[in-house]
Amino acid sequence: MFAVRPARVEDHTALCALFDELDEFHRQARPELFRPFEGPARTLGQIGQWLKGPGSTVLVADDAGDIIGLAVLLTRSPSAFAGAVPRKVIELDNLVVRADRRGFGIGERLLAETQRWSRTQGATHIEVGVHAFNSDARRFYERYGFARSIDRLMMVA
């Protein structure tokens, strides 16, 4: 049985292993957008910034000291457009479950804790961006109540 808890700076190496999986998945699917790079998957400084909040955090799924999943949560600035309904949005920037532990409810628990944390922040909405090639992720999020809001299209200049 695993627990979901806030990440700690000491989790950096384990977090990077999960980010490495995520990054490789993206590089394989869209090599024109994602490339290999030197150094850790995320710097200690970046993770430290997320952890010191107050409008951001990293949640981890911890199975007796083995980090098997993570969720990065960031507060997005409200729209400056006067015609927009005021909202406080938490961006689910990344949700990753280690490949060998998928299908055991870990993502579901991370998402439930994301929702709980977002409510403690006074959020009105949680949003997540999903690349068009990642139909599994889209189905996962839709199964838990996420609905399509905007499609971002891209072209080469």
C-alpha positions as CSV (number, residue, x, y, z in Angstrom):
1,M,0.0,0.0,0.0
2,F,1.3,3.4,-0.9
3,A,0.8,6.9,0.6
4,V,0.5,10.2,-1.1
5,R,2.4,13.0,0.5
6,P,4.1,16.3,-0.4
7,A,7.5,15.7,-2.0
8,R,10.7,16.7,-0.2
9,V,13.9,18.0,-1.6
10,E,15.5,14.6,-0.7
11,D,13.2,13.0,-3.2
12,H,15.1,14.8,-6.1
13,T,16.8,11.7,-7.5
14,A,13.5,9.6,-7.5
15,L,11.5,12.5,-9.0
16,C,14.1,12.8,-11.8
17,A,13.7,9.1,-12.6
18,L,10.0,9.7,-13.1
19,F,10.6,12.8,-15.1
20,D,13.1,10.9,-17.2
21,E,10.3,8.4,-18.1
22,L,7.9,11.2,-19.0
23,D,10.5,13.1,-21.0
24,E,11.5,10.0,-23.0
25,F,7.8,9.3,-23.8
26,H,7.5,12.8,-25.2
27,R,10.8,12.6,-27.1
28,Q,9.6,9.4,-28.8
29,A,6.3,10.8,-29.7
30,R,7.4,14.3,-30.8
31,P,11.1,14.5,-31.5
32,E,10.6,17.7,-33.3
33,L,9.6,19.3,-30.0
34,F,11.4,17.4,-27.3
35,R,15.1,16.5,-27.3
36,P,17.6,14.9,-25.0
37,F,19.6,17.2,-22.7
38,E,22.5,17.1,-20.3
39,G,21.9,17.1,-16.5
40,P,19.1,16.0,-14.3
41,A,15.6,15.8,-15.7
42,R,14.6,18.7,-13.4
43,T,17.1,20.7,-11.4
44,L,17.1,20.7,-7.6
45,G,16.4,24.4,-7.8
46,Q,13.3,23.9,-9.9
47,I,11.9,21.3,-7.6
48,G,12.8,23.5,-4.6
49,Q,10.9,26.3,-6.2
50,W,7.8,24.1,-6.6
51,L,8.0,22.9,-3.0
52,K,8.4,26.2,-1.3
53,G,5.0,27.4,-2.8
54,P,2.7,28.7,-1.6
55,G,0.9,28.3,-4.9
56,S,2.7,25.2,-6.0
57,T,3.7,21.8,-4.8
58,V,4.7,18.3,-5.9
59,L,2.8,15.4,-4.6
60,V,4.4,11.9,-4.6
61,A,3.0,8.4,-4.3
62,D,5.4,6.7,-1.8
63,D,5.4,3.0,-1.4
64,A,7.6,2.4,1.7
65,G,10.2,4.9,0.5
66,D,9.9,4.0,-3.2
67,I,8.6,7.0,-5.2
68,I,6.2,5.5,-7.8
69,G,4.3,8.5,-9.0
70,L,4.2,12.3,-8.9
71,A,2.0,15.3,-9.6
72,V,3.3,18.8,-10.1
73,L,0.7,21.5,-9.2
74,L,1.1,25.2,-10.1
75,T,-1.3,28.1,-9.5
76,R,-1.9,29.9,-12.8
77,S,-2.3,33.7,-12.8
78,P,-5.9,34.9,-13.3
79,S,-6.9,36.3,-16.7
80,A,-6.4,40.1,-17.0
81,F,-9.3,40.2,-19.5
82,A,-12.2,42.1,-17.8
83,G,-14.8,39.9,-19.6
84,A,-13.4,36.7,-18.0
85,V,-15.2,35.2,-15.1
86,P,-12.8,35.4,-12.1
87,R,-11.3,31.9,-11.4
88,K,-8.4,30.5,-9.5
89,V,-6.9,27.7,-11.6
90,I,-4.4,25.1,-10.5
91,E,-2.5,23.7,-13.4
92,L,-1.8,20.0,-13.1
93,D,1.5,20.4,-14.9
94,N,2.6,16.8,-14.8
95,L,1.2,13.6,-13.5
96,V,3.5,10.5,-13.9
97,V,3.2,7.0,-12.6
98,R,6.1,4.7,-13.0
99,A,5.5,2.4,-16.0
100,D,5.7,-0.8,-13.9
101,R,3.1,0.5,-11.4
102,R,0.4,1.7,-13.8
103,G,-3.1,0.2,-13.5
104,F,-3.1,0.0,-9.7
105,G,-5.0,3.2,-8.8
106,I,-1.9,5.3,-8.2
107,G,-2.8,8.0,-10.8
108,E,-6.4,8.1,-9.4
109,R,-5.1,8.7,-5.8
110,L,-2.7,11.4,-7.0
111,L,-5.6,13.0,-8.8
112,A,-7.8,12.9,-5.7
113,E,-5.0,14.5,-3.7
114,T,-4.5,17.1,-6.4
115,Q,-8.2,17.9,-6.0
116,R,-7.9,18.1,-2.2
117,W,-4.8,20.3,-2.3
118,S,-6.4,22.6,-4.9
119,R,-9.4,23.1,-2.7
120,T,-7.1,24.1,0.2
121,Q,-5.7,26.7,-2.1
122,G,-9.1,28.1,-2.9
123,A,-9.0,27.0,-6.5
124,T,-12.2,27.0,-8.6
125,H,-10.8,24.8,-11.3
126,I,-8.0,22.3,-12.1
127,E,-6.7,22.3,-15.7
128,V,-4.3,19.9,-17.4
129,G,-2.7,20.1,-20.9
130,V,-2.6,16.8,-22.8
131,H,-0.6,16.4,-26.1
132,A,-2.8,15.2,-29.0
133,F,-0.7,12.0,-29.3
134,N,-1.4,11.0,-25.7
135,S,-4.9,9.5,-26.0
136,D,-4.3,7.3,-22.9
137,A,-3.8,10.4,-20.7
138,R,-6.9,12.1,-22.3
139,R,-9.1,9.1,-21.5
140,F,-7.7,8.9,-18.0
141,Y,-8.5,12.6,-17.3
142,E,-11.9,12.4,-18.9
143,R,-12.8,9.4,-16.8
144,Y,-12.3,11.6,-13.7
145,G,-14.4,14.5,-14.9
146,F,-12.0,16.6,-17.0
147,A,-13.7,18.0,-20.1
148,R,-12.2,19.5,-23.2
149,S,-11.9,23.3,-22.9
150,I,-9.7,24.6,-25.7
151,D,-7.7,23.0,-28.5
152,R,-4.3,24.6,-29.1
153,L,-3.1,24.2,-32.7
154,M,0.4,24.6,-34.0
155,M,2.2,25.2,-37.3
156,V,5.7,25.7,-38.4
157,A,6.5,29.3,-39.1
